[in-house]
Amino acid sequence: MSWYEPDPKQSLERIVDVAGNSRGRVIDVGGGQSFLVDRLLETGFPHVAVLDISQTAINATKARLGDRASQVEWIVADITQRDSLGEFDVWHDRAVFHFITDPEDRTHYVELLKRSLPIGGHFVVGTFARGGPDKCSGLPICQYDAATMQAELGPSFEPVECSEYLHTTPTGKPQQFFFGTYKRVP
Ligand SMILES: C[S@@+](CC[C@H](N)C(=O)[O-])C[C@H]1O[C@@H](n2cnc3c(N)ncnc32)[C@H](O)[C@@H]1O
């Protein structure tokens, strides 16, 4: 359990853009205590899953949602150790992929991502960017830009929109972020 985003505007806009009117199934990997799940339910997404390694973070989010928690699929798991998750139309990950510093774990993650997204599905990812922090919650991270993220994802993912922006933490600290939206292609 660590920091989370109280207003996940950037993530929500990207998910809504690619999901279109049909909405569909969304998974927030490393959702933690983010308010993204609240916003997705309010926006009318019928199937929302939240995965996190921390049972404490999941419990806190469930408690915050109250009755609405029963509308969500909750998964407590280490994403680098899972072999299957079912199918989703959109896989969102903000500030989890950058924690995965072992190349074998990243390969495992990308293989699971490919199995979980049908052709035409989308991957929305946010990480610290080059020039941003080199640690997150005291742990080492990998920084990304459009080229290095594409190198990790390989040819099964086509970029839809990649950009960088300056995020300001609640304590006023600026952090350079990379955000990418990718389409799963054959
Ligand atoms: C920095 S927080 C970001 C939370 C949220 N995505 C946001 O942007 O507000 C990272 C989250 O990823 C979770 N996490 C870290 N490593 C993970 C892993 N290997 N598998 C699943 N969740 C993980 C943490 O418990 C934490 O909730």
The ligand as a Gaussian input file, in Angstrom:
#p B3LYP/6-31G(d) Opt

LIG

0 1
 C        2.161000       4.053000      -6.351000
 S        0.713000       3.117000      -6.030000
 C       -0.370000       3.690000      -7.331000
 C       -1.827000       3.451000      -7.017000
 C       -2.801000       3.837000      -8.139000
 N       -2.580000       3.031000      -9.329000
 C       -2.718000       5.311000      -8.459000
 O       -2.149000       5.673000      -9.482000
 O       -3.225000       6.107000      -7.672000
 C        1.187000       1.513000      -6.551000
 C        0.175000       0.433000      -6.218000
 O        0.580000      -0.787000      -6.854000
 C        0.527000      -1.852000      -5.931000
 N        1.529000      -2.828000      -6.380000
 C        2.881000      -2.687000      -6.344000
 N        3.479000      -3.766000      -6.862000
 C        2.485000      -4.610000      -7.264000
 C        2.474000      -5.902000      -7.870000
 N        3.609000      -6.542000      -8.164000
 N        1.280000      -6.481000      -8.128000
 C        0.119000      -5.834000      -7.816000
 N        0.075000      -4.623000      -7.241000
 C        1.244000      -4.011000      -6.958000
 C        0.756000      -1.209000      -4.576000
 O        0.218000      -1.976000      -3.517000
 C        0.059000       0.143000      -4.738000
 O       -1.298000       0.090000      -4.383000

